[in-house]
Amino acid sequence: MPAEMHDTTNGDDPAAGAPEPELSDSLKTFGAVLKALRDEAHLTQEQFAPRVGYSPHYVAKIEQGKRFPPSDLAPRAEDPLGPVASRVLTAAIRSLRRKAGLATWFHQWANIEEEAVTLHAYECTVIPGLLQPDAYIRALFDQRLPPLTTDQLERQVEARQARQQLLESRPNTQFSFVIEQALLERRFGGTDVARQLLDNLLEQGERRNVEVQLMPLQQVDHAGLDGPFRLAETPDNTWIGYIEAQDTSMLVTDAKRVSAMHQRYGRMRSQAMSHHASASRLREMRGAL
């Protein structure tokens, strides 16, 4: 059955007085890992804390999953816990930071993205997040309503940039994007943003595992009239669908519904311009700016 989640974004900094984030499985898991590594080193929280430059209270909050671990925790922990433990913490913090700033309702799909062997996305409202250059990301969040604070905007930008590492870190994952040409004609954010966007689409489209197709402005037959959606193939070759709009999301796991989404995506790939024709169109648009 499909699962639907809606919530608000939570984040945390090691600064005094920062609000505690919503307890999450990922934060609690990280805390459990840190505690296990500390116990393995035969250190109490009171002994470990000064050796990494934090208070015992702050370490306790991290281990309880009530504080987001600071980015320098892993290198600080190398001396008291050892190099292997430091590498474990580095990898765990990197995974967490991909989700920091992501909306809570997006976390479940973000986890699926990181393990998928195939990812498909159709977008008619905004460029897919994995293909957004920095200027486009900032323009999006700058116009977010209700408005974001500067700190919130920076966390959102950082999280999206971290997600985009999937294109490089998952070379065996096949990425396919069908994007409405109208999104590029809009020149959202201005000419400079549009130029960076076109450059990035061309650059990412050169990867062997990335295919970018444009849906023409004029298209008599169009299988995507029900709106944007994504599909992911898991490592066990199960397909899952995903839909989001207006700060809500829905995972689609019902086999019949996922099959219907698969049929629509397949039809759209045949209706859109080919990958090579799309690249030619992108270069033409880039030259016209």
C-alpha positions as CSV (number, residue, x, y, z in Angstrom):
1,M,0.0,0.0,0.0
2,P,1.2,3.6,-0.6
3,A,2.6,5.4,2.3
4,E,2.0,9.1,2.7
5,M,3.9,11.5,5.0
6,H,3.8,15.2,5.6
7,D,5.9,17.2,8.1
8,T,8.3,20.1,8.4
9,T,12.0,20.3,8.0
10,N,14.2,20.0,11.1
11,G,17.9,20.6,11.4
12,D,20.4,21.2,14.2
13,D,23.8,22.9,14.8
14,P,26.2,22.4,17.7
15,A,25.6,26.0,18.8
16,A,24.3,26.5,22.3
17,G,20.5,26.9,22.5
18,A,19.8,25.4,19.1
19,P,16.5,23.6,19.0
20,E,16.5,19.8,19.2
21,P,15.6,18.1,16.0
22,E,12.7,15.6,15.7
23,L,13.9,12.2,16.8
24,S,14.6,10.1,13.7
25,D,15.7,6.6,13.1
26,S,18.9,7.8,11.3
27,L,20.0,10.1,14.2
28,K,19.3,7.4,16.8
29,T,21.2,4.8,14.7
30,F,24.2,7.2,14.5
31,G,24.0,7.8,18.2
32,A,24.0,4.0,18.9
33,V,27.0,3.6,16.6
34,L,28.9,6.3,18.4
35,K,28.1,4.8,21.8
36,A,29.2,1.3,20.6
37,L,32.5,2.7,19.4
38,R,33.0,4.6,22.6
39,D,32.2,1.6,24.7
40,E,34.6,-0.5,22.6
41,A,37.4,2.0,23.5
42,H,36.4,1.6,27.2
43,L,35.6,5.3,27.6
44,T,32.7,6.8,29.5
45,Q,30.9,9.9,28.2
46,E,32.8,11.9,30.8
47,Q,36.1,10.6,29.6
48,F,35.4,10.8,25.9
49,A,33.8,14.3,25.8
50,P,36.9,16.4,26.7
51,R,39.1,14.4,24.3
52,V,36.9,15.5,21.4
53,G,36.3,19.0,22.7
54,Y,32.6,18.7,23.7
55,S,30.7,18.6,26.9
56,P,29.5,15.2,28.3
57,H,25.9,16.6,28.0
58,Y,26.4,17.4,24.3
59,V,27.9,13.9,23.7
60,A,24.9,12.4,25.5
61,K,22.5,14.3,23.3
62,I,24.2,13.0,20.1
63,E,24.1,9.4,21.4
64,Q,20.4,9.8,22.2
65,G,19.7,11.0,18.7
66,K,18.7,14.4,19.9
67,R,21.6,16.4,18.4
68,F,22.9,16.3,14.8
69,P,26.6,15.4,15.0
70,P,29.0,18.2,14.1
71,S,31.0,17.8,10.9
72,D,34.3,17.7,12.8
73,L,33.3,14.9,15.2
74,A,35.0,12.1,13.2
75,P,38.5,13.7,12.9
76,R,38.3,14.7,16.6
77,A,37.4,11.1,17.5
78,E,40.4,9.5,15.7
79,D,42.7,9.9,18.6
80,P,40.5,8.5,21.4
81,L,38.6,5.9,19.3
82,G,41.1,5.0,16.5
83,P,41.3,5.5,12.7
84,V,38.8,2.7,11.9
85,A,36.2,4.2,14.2
86,S,36.9,7.7,12.7
87,R,36.3,6.3,9.1
88,V,33.1,4.7,10.3
89,L,31.9,8.0,11.8
90,T,32.9,9.9,8.7
91,A,30.8,7.7,6.4
92,A,27.8,7.8,8.8
93,I,28.0,11.7,9.1
94,R,28.2,12.0,5.3
95,S,25.0,9.9,4.9
96,L,23.2,12.0,7.6
97,R,24.2,15.3,5.9
98,R,22.7,14.2,2.7
99,K,19.4,14.3,4.6
100,A,20.0,17.4,6.8
101,G,17.7,20.1,5.4
102,L,15.6,17.7,3.5
103,A,12.0,17.7,4.3
104,T,10.9,14.9,6.7
105,W,8.4,13.7,4.2
106,F,11.2,13.3,1.6
107,H,13.6,11.1,3.8
108,Q,12.0,7.8,2.9
109,W,12.5,8.4,-0.9
110,A,16.0,9.8,-0.3
111,N,16.9,6.5,1.3
112,I,15.5,4.6,-1.7
113,E,17.4,6.9,-4.1
114,E,20.7,6.0,-2.4
115,E,20.3,2.3,-3.0
116,A,18.5,2.3,-6.3
117,V,19.9,0.6,-9.4
118,T,17.6,2.5,-11.7
119,L,16.0,5.9,-11.3
120,H,13.5,7.6,-13.6
121,A,12.0,11.0,-13.2
122,Y,9.4,13.0,-15.1
123,E,9.2,16.7,-14.3
124,C,6.8,19.4,-15.6
125,T,7.0,21.9,-12.7
126,V,10.7,22.2,-11.7
127,I,14.0,20.8,-12.9
128,P,14.7,17.5,-11.0
129,G,16.8,18.2,-7.9
130,L,19.6,15.9,-9.0
131,L,20.2,18.2,-12.0
132,Q,19.9,21.6,-10.4
133,P,23.0,23.8,-10.4
134,D,23.8,25.9,-7.4
135,A,22.3,29.1,-8.8
136,Y,19.0,27.4,-9.7
137,I,18.8,25.8,-6.2
138,R,19.3,29.2,-4.5
139,A,16.7,30.8,-6.7
140,L,14.2,28.1,-5.8
141,F,14.7,28.4,-2.1
142,D,15.0,32.2,-2.2
143,Q,11.4,32.3,-3.5
144,R,10.1,29.6,-1.0
145,L,7.0,30.6,0.9
146,P,6.8,30.9,3.8
147,P,10.2,32.6,3.5
148,L,13.3,30.8,4.8
149,T,15.9,32.3,7.1
150,T,19.5,32.5,5.7
151,D,20.5,29.5,7.9
152,Q,17.6,27.5,6.7
153,L,18.3,28.3,3.0
154,E,21.9,27.4,3.4
155,R,21.0,24.0,5.0
156,Q,18.6,23.3,2.2
157,V,21.2,24.2,-0.5
158,E,23.8,22.0,1.2
159,A,21.5,19.1,1.5
160,R,20.5,19.2,-2.2
161,Q,24.1,19.5,-3.3
162,A,24.9,16.5,-1.2
163,R,22.1,14.5,-2.8
164,Q,23.6,15.3,-6.2
165,Q,26.7,13.3,-5.4
166,L,24.6,10.3,-6.3
167,L,25.2,10.9,-9.9
168,E,29.0,10.4,-9.3
169,S,28.9,8.0,-6.4
170,R,26.5,5.6,-8.2
171,P,28.1,5.0,-11.6
172,N,26.3,1.7,-12.0
173,T,22.9,3.3,-11.4
174,Q,21.0,4.2,-14.6
175,F,19.4,7.7,-14.3
176,S,16.7,8.8,-16.8
177,F,15.1,12.2,-16.8
178,V,12.2,13.4,-19.0
179,I,11.9,17.2,-18.6
180,E,9.4,19.6,-20.2
181,Q,11.2,22.0,-22.5
182,A,8.9,24.7,-21.2
183,L,10.8,24.7,-17.9
184,L,13.9,25.9,-19.7
185,E,12.1,28.4,-21.9
186,R,10.8,30.0,-18.7
187,R,14.3,31.2,-17.8
188,F,13.5,30.9,-14.1
189,G,15.9,33.0,-12.0
190,G,17.0,35.1,-14.9
191,T,19.5,34.7,-17.8
192,D,22.5,33.8,-15.7
193,V,20.6,31.1,-13.8
194,A,19.3,29.7,-17.1
195,R,22.8,29.7,-18.6
196,Q,24.1,27.7,-15.6
197,L,21.2,25.3,-15.8
198,L,21.7,24.6,-19.5
199,D,25.4,24.1,-18.9
200,N,24.7,21.7,-16.1
201,L,22.2,19.6,-18.0
202,L,24.7,19.3,-20.9
203,E,27.5,18.3,-18.5
204,Q,25.4,15.7,-16.5
205,G,24.0,14.3,-19.7
206,E,27.5,13.4,-20.8
207,R,27.8,10.8,-18.1
208,R,27.4,7.2,-19.4
209,N,24.7,6.5,-16.8
210,V,22.6,9.6,-17.2
211,E,20.0,10.2,-19.9
212,V,18.3,13.6,-20.3
213,Q,15.3,13.9,-22.7
214,L,13.3,17.0,-23.4
215,M,9.6,16.9,-24.0
216,P,8.9,19.3,-26.9
217,L,6.8,22.4,-26.4
218,Q,4.3,21.1,-28.9
219,Q,3.4,17.5,-28.4
220,V,0.1,16.1,-29.7
221,D,0.4,12.9,-27.6
222,H,1.5,13.2,-24.0
223,A,1.4,10.4,-21.4
224,G,2.4,12.7,-18.5
225,L,-0.7,14.7,-18.1
226,D,-1.3,13.3,-14.6
227,G,1.7,15.2,-13.4
228,P,5.3,14.6,-12.3
229,F,6.5,11.4,-10.7
230,R,9.5,9.2,-10.1
231,L,10.3,5.5,-10.3
232,A,13.1,3.6,-8.6
233,E,14.3,0.0,-9.0
234,T,15.7,-1.4,-5.8
235,P,18.7,-3.8,-5.5
236,D,16.2,-6.7,-5.3
237,N,14.7,-5.5,-8.6
238,T,11.5,-4.2,-7.1
239,W,10.0,-1.0,-8.5
240,I,8.7,1.8,-6.3
241,G,6.9,4.9,-7.4
242,Y,7.0,8.3,-5.8
243,I,4.8,11.4,-6.1
244,E,5.1,14.8,-4.4
245,A,3.4,18.1,-4.4
246,Q,2.8,21.0,-2.0
247,D,5.1,19.7,0.8
248,T,3.5,16.3,0.8
249,S,4.6,13.0,-0.7
250,M,3.4,9.5,-1.4
251,L,5.3,6.3,-2.0
252,V,3.6,4.0,-4.4
253,T,4.2,0.3,-3.8
254,D,1.0,-1.3,-5.1
255,A,2.1,-3.4,-8.1
256,K,-0.7,-2.3,-10.4
257,R,-0.2,1.4,-9.7
258,V,3.6,1.1,-10.2
259,S,3.0,-0.8,-13.4
260,A,0.8,2.0,-14.7
261,M,3.4,4.6,-13.8
262,H,6.0,2.4,-15.6
263,Q,3.8,2.3,-18.8
264,R,3.4,6.1,-18.7
265,Y,7.1,6.7,-18.3
266,G,7.9,4.3,-21.1
267,R,5.4,6.1,-23.4
268,M,6.8,9.5,-22.5
269,R,10.4,8.4,-23.3
270,S,9.2,7.5,-26.8
271,Q,7.3,10.8,-27.1
272,A,10.2,13.0,-25.9
273,M,13.2,14.0,-28.0
274,S,16.0,11.4,-28.0
275,H,19.0,12.0,-25.6
276,H,21.2,13.2,-28.5
277,A,18.5,15.4,-30.0
278,S,17.8,16.8,-26.6
279,A,21.5,17.7,-26.2
280,S,21.4,19.5,-29.5
281,R,18.4,21.5,-28.4
282,L,20.1,22.4,-25.2
283,R,23.1,23.6,-27.0
284,E,20.9,25.7,-29.3
285,M,19.1,27.2,-26.3
286,R,22.5,27.9,-24.7
287,G,23.8,29.7,-27.7
288,A,20.7,31.9,-27.9
289,L,21.2,33.3,-24.4
